[in-house]
Amino acid sequence: MANKGLGRGLASLMGLNTIDEMPVKQPTRPVVNTDVVAENNDNVVRIALADIDPNYEQPRKKFDETALKELADSIKLHGVIQPIVVTPMGKRFMIIAGERRFRASMIAGQKDIPAIIRHYTAQQIKEISLIENLQREDLSPIEAAHAIKTLMTEFNMTQEVAADRIGKSRSAVANTLRLLTLNEDVIGLIEQGRLSAGHARTLVVVPNDQQYKLALKGCDNQLTVREMEKMVREFLNPKPEKVKPSIQDSKELVNLVANMQRAFATKVSAIGNGKKGRIYIDYFTADDLDRICNLVEDWMSDKFRNKDE
């Protein structure tokens, strides 16, 4: 059964057979110098952990401590099932693929680790390190975006070529790269695991200085991606505010309010326009209310008296 982790493209790039095809060699002592590995071969040998250095081109900067501990526990019981891949660096070796297994072996208290030794140029080391991590999806969304950008920039790749090398669609590569255009504070939320890549991508179309405010509303899974998309649409296309009608639109209403203020000798206000609205007559004491009531009653009496006549 072929190793699904590396993928055929990466295995070919690294010059490796699949794991089931690798002959296992158990040396009497760990390999300690490059004299033993003058030429490439697919033999699995055991190398002392003390003679191995992490890859300085490793795009993944953070390793989940809980996951490493779980892997270390497994290694204590079953050993390292899949060899790491290293390249000679003077009298030492540098990891090309398998740093997580290397770190977990250190935690497990192992003295050595199964490894395949390959010779690579500096350019091959960088390219393989990037592609290996991207194919395994071991990177955070932002680490993946930086890795793809580095791959394209340093090896003069288009999005289509980069997508083919890492086994992803061009649209997936484009969407990942868009994360790097976001506000730095929003990127920080992604790195902290508070905002998913799907949520973050909805903010790409939002002005940079407004992204963080919207991101806070959707982080920690407060909104689904669909709800986040709706919020962004409403932000970009707000509904026009309804203009409240004003009495200033009606000269007759303005005059009526002025006349009522003179007649009642108190504050009179109105909301609305010439078609509909409300008129308010203010009173400030009980005597004030009696006075206004008397004025209304007098006006009503005069009106009906004139009608009878």
C-alpha positions as CSV (number, residue, x, y, z in Angstrom):
1,M,0.0,0.0,0.0
2,A,1.5,3.4,-1.0
3,N,2.1,6.1,1.5
4,K,-0.7,8.6,1.2
5,G,1.1,11.2,3.3
6,L,3.7,12.3,0.8
7,G,1.7,12.0,-2.3
8,R,3.1,10.7,-5.6
9,G,4.4,14.2,-6.6
10,L,6.4,14.7,-3.5
11,A,7.7,11.2,-3.3
12,S,8.9,11.6,-6.9
13,L,10.5,14.9,-6.1
14,M,12.4,13.4,-3.1
15,G,13.4,10.4,-5.1
16,L,11.8,7.9,-2.7
17,N,10.0,4.6,-3.0
18,T,6.9,4.1,-1.0
19,I,7.3,3.0,2.6
20,D,6.3,-0.6,1.8
21,E,9.1,-0.8,-0.8
22,M,11.8,0.4,1.6
23,P,14.3,-2.2,2.7
24,V,15.0,-1.9,6.4
25,K,18.6,-1.9,7.6
26,Q,19.3,-2.1,11.3
27,P,23.0,-1.0,11.8
28,T,24.9,-2.1,14.9
29,R,25.3,1.6,15.8
30,P,23.6,4.8,14.7
31,V,25.0,6.5,11.5
32,V,27.3,9.3,12.7
33,N,29.1,10.6,9.6
34,T,28.7,11.2,5.9
35,D,31.2,8.6,4.9
36,V,28.5,6.0,5.4
37,V,26.1,7.8,3.1
38,A,28.2,8.9,0.1
39,E,25.4,8.0,-2.3
40,N,21.6,8.1,-2.2
41,N,19.8,4.9,-1.4
42,D,16.4,4.0,0.0
43,N,17.7,2.0,2.9
44,V,16.2,2.8,6.3
45,V,18.9,3.3,8.9
46,R,18.8,4.5,12.5
47,I,20.4,7.8,13.3
48,A,21.1,9.2,16.7
49,L,18.8,12.0,17.6
50,A,21.7,14.0,18.9
51,D,23.2,14.1,15.4
52,I,20.1,15.5,13.8
53,D,19.1,19.2,13.4
54,P,15.7,20.6,12.6
55,N,15.3,22.1,9.1
56,Y,16.0,25.9,9.1
57,E,13.7,26.1,6.1
58,Q,10.8,24.5,8.0
59,P,7.7,26.7,7.2
60,R,5.8,25.4,10.2
61,K,6.7,27.5,13.2
62,K,4.2,26.1,15.8
63,F,3.8,22.5,16.9
64,D,0.7,21.4,18.9
65,E,2.2,20.3,22.3
66,T,-0.8,18.0,23.1
67,A,-0.5,16.3,19.7
68,L,3.2,15.9,20.1
69,K,2.7,14.3,23.5
70,E,0.1,11.9,22.1
71,L,2.5,10.9,19.3
72,A,5.3,10.5,21.9
73,D,3.1,8.1,23.8
74,S,2.5,6.1,20.7
75,I,6.2,6.0,19.9
76,K,7.0,4.6,23.3
77,L,4.6,1.7,22.6
78,H,5.1,1.1,18.9
79,G,8.2,3.0,17.9
80,V,8.4,5.3,14.8
81,I,6.4,3.6,12.1
82,Q,7.4,5.9,9.2
83,P,11.1,6.9,8.8
84,I,12.0,10.6,8.6
85,V,14.0,11.9,5.7
86,V,17.3,13.6,6.3
87,T,20.2,15.1,4.3
88,P,23.9,15.1,5.3
89,M,25.2,18.5,6.6
90,G,28.9,18.0,7.3
91,K,29.1,15.5,10.2
92,R,25.5,16.0,11.1
93,F,22.1,15.6,9.4
94,M,19.2,18.0,8.7
95,I,15.6,17.0,8.7
96,I,13.9,17.3,5.3
97,A,10.6,15.6,6.2
98,G,9.4,14.4,9.6
99,E,10.2,17.0,12.2
100,R,7.1,16.2,14.1
101,R,8.2,12.6,14.5
102,F,11.7,13.8,15.5
103,R,10.3,16.1,18.2
104,A,8.0,13.4,19.5
105,S,10.9,10.9,19.7
106,M,12.8,13.4,21.8
107,I,9.9,13.7,24.1
108,A,9.5,9.9,24.3
109,G,13.2,9.6,25.4
110,Q,14.3,7.8,22.3
111,K,18.1,7.7,21.5
112,D,17.8,7.2,17.7
113,I,15.2,7.2,14.9
114,P,14.7,5.4,11.6
115,A,15.6,7.6,8.7
116,I,16.2,7.7,5.0
117,I,19.3,9.6,3.9
118,R,19.1,11.7,0.7
119,H,21.5,14.3,-0.8
120,Y,19.8,17.5,-1.9
121,T,20.8,21.0,-3.1
122,A,19.8,24.0,-1.0
123,Q,17.1,24.8,-3.5
124,Q,15.7,21.2,-3.3
125,I,15.7,21.4,0.5
126,K,13.6,24.5,0.5
127,E,11.2,23.3,-2.2
128,I,10.7,19.9,-0.6
129,S,10.2,21.3,2.9
130,L,7.5,23.6,1.6
131,I,5.7,21.1,-0.5
132,E,5.9,18.3,2.2
133,N,4.2,20.5,4.8
134,L,1.6,21.8,2.3
135,Q,0.7,18.4,1.1
136,R,0.3,17.1,4.6
137,E,-1.8,20.1,5.7
138,D,0.3,20.5,8.8
139,L,0.5,24.2,8.5
140,S,-1.9,26.9,10.0
141,P,-3.7,28.8,7.3
142,I,-1.3,31.8,7.6
143,E,1.8,29.5,7.6
144,A,0.4,27.8,4.5
145,A,-0.2,31.2,2.8
146,H,3.4,32.3,3.5
147,A,4.7,28.9,2.3
148,I,2.9,29.1,-1.0
149,K,4.0,32.7,-1.5
150,T,7.6,31.7,-0.8
151,L,7.3,28.7,-3.2
152,M,6.0,31.0,-6.0
153,T,8.4,33.8,-5.3
154,E,11.7,31.9,-4.9
155,F,11.0,29.3,-7.6
156,N,9.3,31.7,-10.1
157,M,6.0,29.7,-10.1
158,T,2.6,30.8,-11.1
159,Q,-0.4,30.0,-9.0
160,E,-1.3,27.2,-11.5
161,V,2.2,25.6,-11.2
162,A,2.3,25.9,-7.4
163,A,-1.2,24.4,-7.2
164,D,-0.1,21.4,-9.3
165,R,3.1,20.9,-7.2
166,I,1.2,20.7,-3.9
167,G,-1.8,18.9,-5.3
168,K,-4.4,21.6,-4.7
169,S,-6.7,23.5,-7.0
170,R,-5.7,26.9,-8.3
171,S,-8.8,28.4,-6.6
172,A,-7.7,26.9,-3.2
173,V,-4.2,28.4,-3.7
174,A,-5.7,31.8,-4.6
175,N,-8.0,31.7,-1.6
176,T,-5.2,30.9,0.8
177,L,-3.0,33.7,-0.6
178,R,-5.8,36.2,-0.1
179,L,-5.4,35.8,3.7
180,L,-2.1,37.6,3.5
181,T,-3.9,40.8,2.3
182,L,-5.9,41.0,5.5
183,N,-5.4,43.5,8.3
184,E,-2.6,42.4,10.6
185,D,-4.9,42.2,13.6
186,V,-7.2,39.9,11.7
187,I,-4.2,37.7,10.7
188,G,-3.4,37.6,14.4
189,L,-6.9,36.2,15.2
190,I,-6.4,33.5,12.6
191,E,-3.0,32.5,14.0
192,Q,-4.6,32.3,17.5
193,G,-7.2,29.9,16.1
194,R,-10.0,32.3,17.0
195,L,-11.0,33.0,13.4
196,S,-11.2,30.2,10.7
197,A,-9.8,30.7,7.2
198,G,-13.3,30.5,5.9
199,H,-14.5,33.3,8.1
200,A,-11.5,35.4,7.4
201,R,-11.8,35.1,3.6
202,T,-15.2,36.8,3.7
203,L,-13.4,40.0,5.0
204,V,-11.0,40.3,2.0
205,V,-13.4,42.6,0.2
206,V,-13.9,44.9,3.3
207,P,-11.7,48.0,3.6
208,N,-8.6,47.2,5.7
209,D,-9.4,49.6,8.5
210,Q,-12.9,48.0,9.0
211,Q,-11.9,44.3,8.9
212,Y,-10.9,43.8,12.5
213,K,-14.2,45.3,13.9
214,L,-16.2,42.8,11.8
215,A,-13.8,39.9,12.5
216,L,-14.5,40.3,16.2
217,K,-18.2,39.7,15.6
218,G,-17.5,36.4,13.9
219,C,-14.5,35.0,15.8
220,D,-14.8,32.2,18.3
221,N,-17.5,30.7,16.1
222,Q,-20.0,33.4,17.1
223,L,-21.3,33.3,13.5
224,T,-21.3,30.7,10.8
225,V,-19.4,31.4,7.6
226,R,-22.7,32.0,5.8
227,E,-23.8,34.4,8.5
228,M,-20.4,36.2,8.2
229,E,-20.9,36.5,4.5
230,K,-24.3,38.1,5.0
231,M,-22.9,40.5,7.6
232,V,-20.2,41.6,5.1
233,R,-22.8,42.1,2.3
234,E,-24.9,44.2,4.6
235,F,-21.9,46.2,5.6
236,L,-20.9,46.9,2.0
237,N,-24.4,47.5,0.8
238,P,-26.3,49.2,3.7
239,K,-30.0,49.9,3.3
240,P,-30.7,53.6,2.9
241,E,-32.0,55.1,6.2
242,K,-35.6,56.2,6.1
243,V,-35.8,60.0,6.2
244,K,-38.1,61.1,9.0
245,P,-40.7,63.5,7.8
246,S,-40.2,67.1,9.0
247,I,-42.8,69.8,9.7
248,Q,-40.5,72.1,7.7
249,D,-41.7,70.3,4.6
250,S,-45.2,72.0,5.2
251,K,-45.4,75.8,5.5
252,E,-49.0,75.4,6.6
253,L,-48.0,73.1,9.5
254,V,-45.2,75.5,10.6
255,N,-47.7,78.4,10.7
256,L,-50.3,76.3,12.6
257,V,-47.7,75.5,15.3
258,A,-46.7,79.1,15.6
259,N,-50.4,80.2,15.9
260,M,-51.1,77.5,18.5
261,Q,-48.1,78.6,20.6
262,R,-49.5,82.2,20.6
263,A,-53.0,81.0,21.4
264,F,-52.1,78.7,24.3
265,A,-49.1,80.7,25.5
266,T,-47.1,77.5,25.8
267,K,-44.7,75.3,23.9
268,V,-46.3,73.5,21.0
269,S,-44.4,71.0,18.8
270,A,-45.2,68.7,15.9
271,I,-43.7,65.7,14.1
272,G,-44.7,64.6,10.7
273,N,-45.6,66.5,7.6
274,G,-48.6,68.1,5.9
275,K,-50.2,64.7,5.4
276,K,-49.8,62.9,8.8
277,G,-48.2,63.4,12.1
278,R,-48.8,64.5,15.8
279,I,-49.1,67.9,17.6
280,Y,-48.0,68.2,21.2
281,I,-49.1,70.9,23.6
282,D,-46.9,71.2,26.7
283,Y,-48.1,72.1,30.2
284,F,-45.8,72.5,33.1
285,T,-48.2,72.8,36.2
286,A,-51.7,71.8,37.1
287,D,-52.7,75.4,36.8
288,D,-51.2,75.5,33.3
289,L,-53.2,72.5,32.3
290,D,-56.5,74.1,33.7
291,R,-55.7,77.3,31.8
292,I,-55.3,75.3,28.5
293,C,-58.4,73.3,29.2
294,N,-60.4,76.5,29.8
295,L,-59.1,78.0,26.5
296,V,-60.2,74.8,24.6
297,E,-63.6,74.8,26.4
298,D,-64.1,78.5,25.6
299,W,-63.3,77.9,22.0
300,M,-65.6,75.0,21.8
301,S,-68.5,77.0,23.4
302,D,-68.0,79.8,21.0
303,K,-67.9,77.4,18.1
304,F,-71.2,75.7,19.0
305,R,-72.9,79.0,20.0
306,N,-72.1,80.5,16.6
307,K,-73.4,77.3,14.9
308,D,-76.7,77.5,16.8
309,E,-77.2,81.1,15.8
